[in-house]
Amino acid sequence: MSPRKIAVVVDLIRGKPVGAALNILRFTKRAAAKPVAKLIQSAVANATDLSKGQVDVDALYVKTISVDQGPTLKRFMPRAMGRATPIHKKSSHVHVVLADTPIRSRKARS
């Protein structure tokens, strides 16, 4: 999927808590919402596995998330009179960093 299409969805969840981000992605009617939700769920699973259960999943939020352009697949589509037109199938790299909310801000919310 092209980076421009994914960037629209990524901008919706930047800085949000993980639960709220997944909820936003669940109701977003964009094709990019499903792979981004899968990425966030994978990042949460990695955070819990690497910290050996020490991290509170409810306190995680999306600290940074960025989209970069990946490799482009170049294909050709046959056209009339023996011609061909190029098709560029773009891909993207999405980088996400989750962080635990500081204790001070958690107490302020309560």
Beta strands, then each sheet from edge to edge (+ up, - down):
strand 1: 60-69
strand 2: 73-78
strand 3: 84-89
strand 4: 92-100
sheet 1: 1+ 4-
sheet 2: 2+ 3-
end
